Amino acid sequence: MKFSIFSIARNAMSYHENWQAHWRNPEPKSEYEVIIIGGGGHGLATAYYLAKECGVRSIAVLERNRIGGGNSCRNTTIVRSNYLWDEAANLFEKSMQLWEGLSQDINYNVMFSQRGVLNLCHTLQDMRDAARRVNANRLNGIDALLLDAQQVKALEPLIDISPSARYPIVGATFQPRGGNARHDGVAWGFARAADSRGVDIIQNCEVTGIRIENGMVIGVDTSRGFIKGKKVGMVAAGHSGVVAAMAGLRLPVESHPLQALVSEPLKPCINTVVMSNAVHGYISQSDKGDLVIGAGIDQYCGYGQRGSYNVIEGTLSPIVELFPSLSRVRMNRQWGGIVDVTPDACPIVGTTPVKNLFINCGWGTGGFKATPGSGWVFAHTIAKGEPHPLAAPFALDRHISGALIDEHGASAVAH
Ligand SMILES: Cc1cc2nc3c(=O)[nH]c(=O)nc-3n(C[C@H](O)[C@H](O)[C@H](O)COP(=O)(O)OP(=O)(O)OC[C@H]3O[C@@H](n4cnc5c(N)ncnc54)[C@H](O)[C@@H]3O)c2cc1C
């Protein structure tokens, strides 16, 4: 089934009651060439690119819950590629390029909106750091501008740039190609596109064990029985530590709650995505009109998909300082996800000490923007059995060698 103006018109004639299901609901087979653990955006994108780019014919995505029930559909949907270090900038820029053609590629409108991302500066030192990042971005061919306070005001008329503000705005970085996308559309779109290439998406199928023989993975135990797999990819985000432990691996990853909240719908009033590293808040407006607001992580480790009230308060007070006219807006919903945070705020993508067992995790607070890029490099890594060149710097053993890529500054979320 292809989405087009004609299929919409045809289905309108039958009151949209005859649309085909977006993906099948197959029973698990006894064996697959590749098994992906985790049906979030990254797992689904991996399966899609494995089928499309690498010609793998027998793939299963095993999801313990429903697809997109994890962080994929709990995030604040910010997409950008303006990371400081070459390794991260190259990886996130690959993802940005895939975003730019994604709706056409998967024939699903992911509502990718390049409205621009502002990272605010509140001090002279913020400005110096921003100038360094903008220069580094440009050297990597990434669009990046350094703005003064007046230019920020021109983009966001509601923002308070008065010098007497509690967090005075002295400038910002701006990535015009950044923006946001509809997160559940991304999960559904990849699921549908993967399914149409023969990938079995198996929901309500929890992986409970990873079987290894002679140092090589041979399959996984699940709540629906043992499934043989020649290769297994772990893409479990906040539960990566739990899944990797099934293979006897201890990851340098902490799982923390990260919260977000949305307001009642308003008429268009925020034009871009506005982030402030210093005050730990970010805000954009969805196409529906809701203000979408995100925070820094809750400092404790845990798996409950909720967070503490003090973080909400600590986020909303600076947002109101930045946008005083929003002070009377009512918040509608609040939720949390579990993010997998590494010591250098960069992902882990690559091989593991177990043969044919691969890992993709540690995207922490910033993996939504990487969804297509992560799937792309992980698919190639699994298919070839060696890291894709863009993923090579993000190997698990960098935490032993010390070759860390510190992106805490550009991650723009308090850790
Ligand atoms: C509140 C919040 C705001 C965020 N904002 C942004 C943002 O603005 N921009 C950005 O780039 N990133 C953001 N992120 C981060 C981003 O959402 C994640 O990095 C990214 O979605 C991780 O993708 P995923 O598909 O791997 O995760 P998930 O969607 O969590 O997928 C992992 C899946 O694995 C499944 N699973 C776990 N254990 C098992 C098992 N044993 N068996 C089978 N399946 C299992 C889970 O059920 C889950 O569905 C945010 C995160 C949160 C929580």
The ligand as an SDF file (V2000), in Angstrom:
LIG
                    3D

 53 58  0  0  0  0  0  0  0  0999 V2000
   11.5240   13.2720   27.7310 C   0  0  0  0  0  0  0  0  0  0  0  0
   12.5350   13.0040   26.6600 C   0  0  0  0  0  0  0  0  0  0  0  0
   12.8630   14.0040   25.7650 C   0  0  0  0  0  0  0  0  0  0  0  0
   13.7840   13.7770   24.7490 C   0  0  0  0  0  0  0  0  0  0  0  0
   13.9900   14.7510   23.8340 N   0  0  0  0  0  0  0  0  0  0  0  0
   14.8030   14.5220   22.7680 C   0  0  0  0  0  0  0  0  0  0  0  0
   14.9410   15.4920   21.7500 C   0  0  0  0  0  0  0  0  0  0  0  0
   14.2940   16.5410   21.7700 O   0  0  0  0  0  0  0  0  0  0  0  0
   15.7810   15.2230   20.7130 N   0  0  0  0  0  0  0  0  0  0  0  0
   16.5060   14.0750   20.6480 C   0  0  0  0  0  0  0  0  0  0  0  0
   17.2940   13.9130   19.7220 O   0  0  0  0  0  0  0  0  0  0  0  0
   16.3640   13.1030   21.5970 N   0  0  0  0  0  0  0  0  0  0  0  0
   15.5330   13.2940   22.6480 C   0  0  0  0  0  0  0  0  0  0  0  0
   15.3670   12.3160   23.6210 N   0  0  0  0  0  0  0  0  0  0  0  0
   16.1390   11.0730   23.5320 C   0  0  0  0  0  0  0  0  0  0  0  0
   15.5370   10.0940   22.5520 C   0  0  0  0  0  0  0  0  0  0  0  0
   14.1650    9.9480   22.7530 O   0  0  0  0  0  0  0  0  0  0  0  0
   16.2240    8.7270   22.6740 C   0  0  0  0  0  0  0  0  0  0  0  0
   17.6310    8.8580   22.6700 O   0  0  0  0  0  0  0  0  0  0  0  0
   15.8330    7.8230   21.5160 C   0  0  0  0  0  0  0  0  0  0  0  0
   14.4390    7.8580   21.2910 O   0  0  0  0  0  0  0  0  0  0  0  0
   16.2360    6.4010   21.7830 C   0  0  0  0  0  0  0  0  0  0  0  0
   15.6210    5.6850   20.7660 O   0  0  0  0  0  0  0  0  0  0  0  0
   15.2810    4.1970   20.7870 P   0  0  0  0  0  0  0  0  0  0  0  0
   14.4520    3.9230   19.6400 O   0  0  0  0  0  0  0  0  0  0  0  0
   16.5420    3.4410   20.8490 O   0  0  0  0  0  0  0  0  0  0  0  0
   14.5280    4.0190   22.2030 O   0  0  0  0  0  0  0  0  0  0  0  0
   13.1720    3.3750   22.6470 P   0  0  0  0  0  0  0  0  0  0  0  0
   12.0060    3.9300   21.9000 O   0  0  0  0  0  0  0  0  0  0  0  0
   13.1320    3.5070   24.1390 O   0  0  0  0  0  0  0  0  0  0  0  0
   13.3230    1.8760   22.1980 O   0  0  0  0  0  0  0  0  0  0  0  0
   13.8780    0.8500   22.9790 C   0  0  0  0  0  0  0  0  0  0  0  0
   12.8740   -0.2670   22.9920 C   0  0  0  0  0  0  0  0  0  0  0  0
   13.4570   -1.4480   23.5490 O   0  0  0  0  0  0  0  0  0  0  0  0
   12.4330   -2.1480   24.1760 C   0  0  0  0  0  0  0  0  0  0  0  0
   12.9910   -3.1430   25.0900 N   0  0  0  0  0  0  0  0  0  0  0  0
   13.6770   -2.9220   26.2400 C   0  0  0  0  0  0  0  0  0  0  0  0
   14.0100   -4.0900   26.8090 N   0  0  0  0  0  0  0  0  0  0  0  0
   13.5380   -5.0700   25.9930 C   0  0  0  0  0  0  0  0  0  0  0  0
   13.5640   -6.4910   26.0480 C   0  0  0  0  0  0  0  0  0  0  0  0
   14.1420   -7.1390   27.0620 N   0  0  0  0  0  0  0  0  0  0  0  0
   12.9700   -7.1820   25.0560 N   0  0  0  0  0  0  0  0  0  0  0  0
   12.3810   -6.5560   24.0170 C   0  0  0  0  0  0  0  0  0  0  0  0
   12.3250   -5.2120   23.9120 N   0  0  0  0  0  0  0  0  0  0  0  0
   12.8960   -4.4850   24.8970 C   0  0  0  0  0  0  0  0  0  0  0  0
   11.6280   -1.0600   24.8800 C   0  0  0  0  0  0  0  0  0  0  0  0
   10.3300   -1.4970   25.2330 O   0  0  0  0  0  0  0  0  0  0  0  0
   11.6480    0.0420   23.8550 C   0  0  0  0  0  0  0  0  0  0  0  0
   10.4920    0.0700   23.0430 O   0  0  0  0  0  0  0  0  0  0  0  0
   14.4320   12.5160   24.6540 C   0  0  0  0  0  0  0  0  0  0  0  0
   14.1170   11.4940   25.5560 C   0  0  0  0  0  0  0  0  0  0  0  0
   13.1640   11.7250   26.5340 C   0  0  0  0  0  0  0  0  0  0  0  0
   12.8110   10.6160   27.4900 C   0  0  0  0  0  0  0  0  0  0  0  0
  1  2  1  0
  2  3  1  0
  2 52  2  0
  3  4  2  0
  4  5  1  0
  4 50  1  0
  5  6  2  0
  6  7  1  0
  6 13  1  0
  7  8  2  0
  7  9  1  0
  9 10  1  0
 10 11  2  0
 10 12  1  0
 12 13  2  0
 13 14  1  0
 14 15  1  0
 14 50  1  0
 15 16  1  0
 16 17  1  0
 16 18  1  0
 18 19  1  0
 18 20  1  0
 20 21  1  0
 20 22  1  0
 22 23  1  0
 23 24  1  0
 24 25  2  0
 24 26  1  0
 24 27  1  0
 27 28  1  0
 28 29  2  0
 28 30  1  0
 28 31  1  0
 31 32  1  0
 32 33  1  0
 33 34  1  0
 33 48  1  0
 34 35  1  0
 35 36  1  0
 35 46  1  0
 36 37  1  0
 36 45  1  0
 37 38  2  0
 38 39  1  0
 39 40  1  0
 39 45  2  0
 40 41  1  0
 40 42  2  0
 42 43  1  0
 43 44  2  0
 44 45  1  0
 46 47  1  0
 46 48  1  0
 48 49  1  0
 50 51  2  0
 51 52  1  0
 52 53  1  0
M  END
$$$$
